[in-house]
Amino acid sequence: MKGHAFFYLGIVMELEAIALLMPATLSAATGDGAFTLFAAAAIASFAIGTALHRSFPRGPLSFGSLMALSALSYLSASLFGAIPYLGSLSAQDAIFESVSGFTATGMTAAVPEALPASLLLWRSFSQWLGGLGALAVFALLTPAGGISSYHFYGAGWSERLEPANARGAVTVGMIYLSYTALGAALFVIAAVPPFEAALLSMSSVSTGGFSTRSGTLAAFGSPYVACAAFVLMVLGSTSFLLHRGLWKGRLRHYASNPEARAFWALILASILVLALAGQDAFGSAFLAVSALSGTGYQIAAPAGLAVAVAALLVTVGGMSGSTSGGMKLIRAIAAARGGHWYMKKLALPRSAIIPLRIGTVFIKQPQIKEILAFAALYLAFLGASAAFLAYSGYAASDSLLQAASALGNAAFSPIPPASMTLTVKAVLALGMLAGRLEIFPLLALLMLSARAMK
């Protein structure tokens, strides 16, 4: 990995130090005792970031180095972001909480009511930053690598987001900020105190899932709070490339987008399936959106058939170019059709030309193979994680949902973190990082590190 990557990593660390100032200021104002740790984290992150920034030259990055940089950014943010938790949590729980925050997963080892206000702010703010980082990774990585749905959007379904286009990046950032403000207003209207409303909004629009109360949204006991969260989860799991078009009145782009159609089709299908199990329509719709978006909010703990539905939807995930996790809808569509295409390809002569089209886009053979490889790798990681949890003594259904939630960056946690060993937490934290980074950047970092050690 070229030294240029460390130049940019230094900038990321400096930005995290600046972000830490907001909860540090709240801690100083309230005297909650967490200021020293916030200050230490900010100083350490800024000092090391500045040293990297000044020690390495700025320059272009190869695609592999760019992927490794994205992985290093999430790792460093999680490690330095864990420092403020050390006053309230053990070291392993602090790291678990920080990784869960920056990956916008939402699994928690903490009791929210026992945390000071500054740490509650940091938990939700880290998710908000993690969601914004996911949008940046999408914009930076997918144009060059063909490992996501970028080429679909670039082919006419929505506006293309160029990484070098500062105006486009600012527009996406403003949309994200506007939805956060809208969410805070909706929660206040739902009678949530303003501070909690702001935190819930950050966690909802980022599809992160941290709550200010134990029991997530069920603790509020309000259908209005659930409705506000529902709106934000839908917004967060919708591609921000589509949002740009919607803000310009291009409703046809949304209506014709295969991911948008699949999103609502899966929600309707989930409602019908769960209705057969005797669940009400709103509860089913809420569970479907919460799982598909990777938020993991609950108004009732999933049981029976709902566990299988949640695990499936968490694995599929929301739209590419959104803050949600999972495989992403367009990959799931392409993998399903690509599998059928591959079987036809095997049955016909090699010279046969078999097009694969999704919507108005024709997918090239190398792209099909990349998508199928990603799907296979994702499912293999999921299977191995679930098997490890089951081997550790947990029920098979709980293990599957827990593993799917970690990899899909969702807050569903049927296994209480208090019962988890250090190894189990480490496996889940690795799954969170792999899921947020969409596996390939983490593999790129491991391969580049192995190469550097030779």
N, C-alpha and C positions, 0 to 999 in steps of 0.2 A: 504494500500500500504506500503510495507516494506521500511525501510530507505535506503536500497541499491539503490533504484531508484533515490533518491536525490543525492547520490554520483555521479551517472552517469549524472544526470541533471547538476550538478556543472561543470563537464568536458565540456558538451555542451556549457554552458554559457561562460566558459573560452575560448573556441574555437571561439565563436562569437566575443568576445572582441578582439581576435587576428585578425579576419577578418575585424573588423572595422578600424584597423590601416591603411589598404590600402587606403580607401577613405579619411581618416584623413590626411594621408601624402600628397595626392593630394591637399586637401583643404589648408594645410599649405603652400605648394609650390605655389599655385595660389593666395592665399590670398582672397578666395571667401567668407569668413565670417562664414563658417560652421564648422570650426575646433573645436571651443569650445564645440559644441553639440556632435560632433563625439567623442571627448575626454571624455566628461561626460558619454556618452553611454558606451564606452569601459571600463572606470574605474568602473562604476556601475556594469556592467555585470561581469567583472573579479572579483571584490570584493565579490559580492554575490555568484558567482560560486565557488570561492576559499573557502568561508565559508561553503558552502554545501559540497564541496569536502572533506574538513577536518573534518567536524562534523559528517558525516555519514560513516558507514563502507562499504567497497567494498564486494560484495557477489553476489550469483546467484539470478536471478529474475524469478518470476513466469511468466507465459504467460500474465496474466492479468496486472501485474505490468509493464511488458515490453510494452504492448499496452498503458498503462497510461503514461509511460515515453516518448513514441513517441509523444503523444498529448501534454504533458508538454513542450517538447523540441520546438515544433512549436509555442506554445503559448508564451513561454519566449523569443524566438528569435524574434517573431513579436513585442512584447511589447518593448524590448530594442532597436530593430531595428527601431522603430518609432521615437525615440528621435532626431536623426539628422534631421528629416523632420520638426521639430517644428519651425525652423527659417523661413520656407517657406509656411507651411500649418497649418491649425487649428489642434487641438488635435485629433478630430474625423477623419479628413482626413489623418493625419499622421499615425494613427493606421490602417485605411483602406488601405493606400498605402503599409504599411509594411506587413500586412497580405497578400495582393495581391502579393507582391514580394516573400515572403518566401514560399507561397503555389504555386508559379509559375502560377498564374492566369492571371495577366496582366491588370485587370481592373484598371483604374487610375483616381484619383481625382485631379491630377496635370496637369499643362500645361508644357510639357517637356522643351519647349524653355525658360520658365521662371526660370528653376532650374539651380543652379550652377553645374559645371562639376562634382564636388565630389558627389553630390546627384544623378546625372545621373548614375555615376559609381556604387553607392551603390544600386540603384534600380535594375540594371541589374545583379550586383554581388549577390544580395540577391536571385534573381531568379535562378542563377546558383547554389548557395548553396542549395536552396530549391529543385532543381532537383536532386542534389547529395544526399540530405537527403531522397528523395523519393526512390532512389535506395537502400539506407541503410535500410529504413523501410521494403522494400520488402524482402531484404536478411535476416533481423532479425526476422520478424514476420511470414512470410508465411510458413517456414518449420514446425513450431509447431502448427499453428492454422488451417490450411486447409481452410482459408478464401480467398485464391487467387489462382493463377494458378501454384503455385510452384510445386505441385505434377505432373502436366503435364510435366514440363520441367525436373523434376527429373526422369521421366519415359522413357527418351530416345529421346525426341525431340531436346534437346540441353544439354549443359553441366550444371551441377548443381553448383550453387554458394553457398558454405558453409560459414556461417558467421565466423566460426573459422579459415577459410582458408585465412590467411593474404595475401598470394600470389594472390589468386583469387580476393580479394577485391582491391588490388593494380592494378591488370590488368584492372578491370572495371574502376577504377579511371583514369588510363592512357588512356584508350580508350576515355573516356569522355573528358579529357583534349585535346587529339589529335583532336577530332572532333571540339572542340572549336577553336583550332588554325587553323584548315582547314577552318572553317566558317569565321574567321576573314580575312583569305587570299582571300576567294571567294568574300567577300564584298568589299575588297580593289580593287580586279580586276574589280568589278562592279562600280568602281569610287566613293565609299563611303570613306570619310576621315578616316584615321586609327583609331582614337579614337572612332568614331561612329561605325566603323566596328567591333571593339572589343566588344563594348556593345551590338550591334545587334546579334553578334555571341553567346554571353552568354545567351541572351534572347531567341534565336532561338533553340539552342541545348537543352536547358532546357524546351523547349516548353512553355516558360513563356509568351511571347507576349508583353512585354514592348518595346516601340519604343522611339527613341531619338527625334522624331518629332510628332506633333499632326497629327491625321489622319493615324497613323501607316504607313504601307509601301506605301500607296497611295501617301503620301507626297513626296516620292522620284521620283515618275513618271518614273521609270525605269524597264523594263522587266528583266534586268540582276540582279537587286537587288531582284526582286521577285523570280527569278530562284535560286539564292543563298539561299534564305530563304526556298524555297521548298525543296531543298536537305537536309538542316539541320533539318527541321520539320520531314521529313521522318526518318532520322537517330535518332532523339530524341524520336520518337514514336515507334521505333523498340526495342524489348526486348534486353537489354544489355547482356543477356545470349546468345541470337542469335548472337550478335556482336562478342562475344568471339569465337564462332564457325566459323563465317565468316572470322575472322582474321587468323584462322588456316586453311582456305581453305575448310571448310565443307559447301559447297553450298547446298548440298542435305538436310541438316538440315533445312535451310531456305525454300527451295522449298516445303518441305513436312510439314512444320509447319502450323497448322490450322489457327492460328492468322495471320500469314503473308498472307496466301491465302485470308482470310476474309478481311484483310486490303485493298488489291488491288481490290478485288471484289466490295467492297463498293465504292471505288473511281470510278471505271468504271461505276457502276450503277448510281452514282451521276452525272457523266458526261452525261450519256444518259438521265436521268430524266431532268436535267437542260437544255440540248440541246432542249428538247421539248418546253421549256419555252423561247427559243431564245437566250440562253447564249452561249458564245464561249467556246471551249474545254479547253483552258488553264485557263481561269477564273473559270470555273467549277471545274477543277482539283485542282486549288489552294485553292478554298473555301473548297473543300472536305478534302484535307490534313490539312488545317488550323483548321478545325472543329474537324476532327477525332483525330488529335494530341493534341487538346486542346490548341493550340497556340493562335488562334484568330486574327492573322494578316489579314488585309484586303487590297485588291487592288481596291475594289469597295464595297460599303455598300450592304449587302444582302437585297433583297426585294422580296415580293411575295413568290413564291414557294421556293426560296433560303433560306428564314428564317426557314421554316419547315425542309428543308434538313439539315441546319446547326444545329438546335436544336436536331434533331435525332442523327446526327453524334457525336455531343459533348456529348450527353448522353451515347452513346455506348463507345466512347473513344478509345485509342490506345491499344498497347499490354501491358500485364503485364510485370513487370521488366523493364519498360521504364520510361521516365520522364513525360509521358502524363497523363491526368486525365481521368474522366469518369468511367463507370462501368468496363471497360476493355473488350476487344474483346472476350477473352476466356470465361469470365463469361456470356457475352451476348449469345455466342454460346451454352454454357452449360445450361443457363436458358431457351433458346428457345427449345432445345431438351429435357431438364428436364421436362418442362411443358407437353410435349407430352407423355413422359415416365410416368409421374404421372397420367395422364388420363388413360393410358393403365393399370397401376397398380390398379386403382380403379375398372376398368371393369373386371379384371380377379381375380381368387381366390387368397387369401393371400399367399398360398403356391407357387404360380407361380413365377419363377425366370425370371426377365426381365432385361437383361443387357443393359447398356447405354454406348456406345463407341463413343469417339471423336478421330478420327485418329486411332492410335494404342493403345489408352489408354482406359481402362474400368474404369468408375467412380462409386465409391461405393455409396450406398444409403445415408449414412450420409452426404457425400460431396454434393450430389444433393440437399438435404434439406438445407444445409448451403448456397449454391449458390442461390437457390430460395428465401430463407429468405433475403439474402443480396439484391437481385434484387427488392424484394417487399419493403424493407426498403428504398432503394435508390429512387425508384419511388414515394414512399409516401412522402419522404422529398422534392423531386422535385415538386410534386403536391402541397404540402402545401406552399412552397416558392412562386411558381407561383401564387397561389390563393391569397396569402398575397399581392403580388405586384399589382395584378389586383384590389384587394380591396382598395389599396392605391391610385387608380386612374389612373393607367397606362393601355395602350392598352393590350389586351389579348396576341397578338402575341409578343409584346415587353416583356411582363412579362414572357412568357414561355422561350424565348431565353435568357433573362437576368438571370433567375433562373437556367436554364440548364447550362449556361456558368459559373456561380459561383460554382455550384456543380461539374461541369466537369472541373474546373480550366482552363477556356478559357477566352480570353480577349474581346469577343464580348460584346458590351455594348450599345444596342439601347437606353437605358435610360441614359441621361446625369447625371453623378454623382452630378453635381451642383444642380440638381433638387431633389435630394434624401434627405429625412429626416434622422435624426440620426438613427431612428428605422429601416428604409429600409437598410441603410448601415450596421447596426449591423446584420440583417438577412442575407445579402449577405456575410458578413465576416464570419459568422458562417457556411454558405454553403461552402465557400472556404476551411475552415479548415476541415469540415466534408468530403468534396470531396478528399482533399489531403491525409487525414488520412484513407480514405475508411471507414468512419463512425464508425466502431467497436472500434478503439482505443479511440475516443472521448466519446463514450458511456461507455467504461471501466473506463475512468477518472471520468465521472460523477457518476457512480455507486460506485466507490471506495471512492470518496469524500463524497457522501451521507452516506456511511457506516462509514466513519471516524467521521462524525458529530454526529452520534447517541450516 
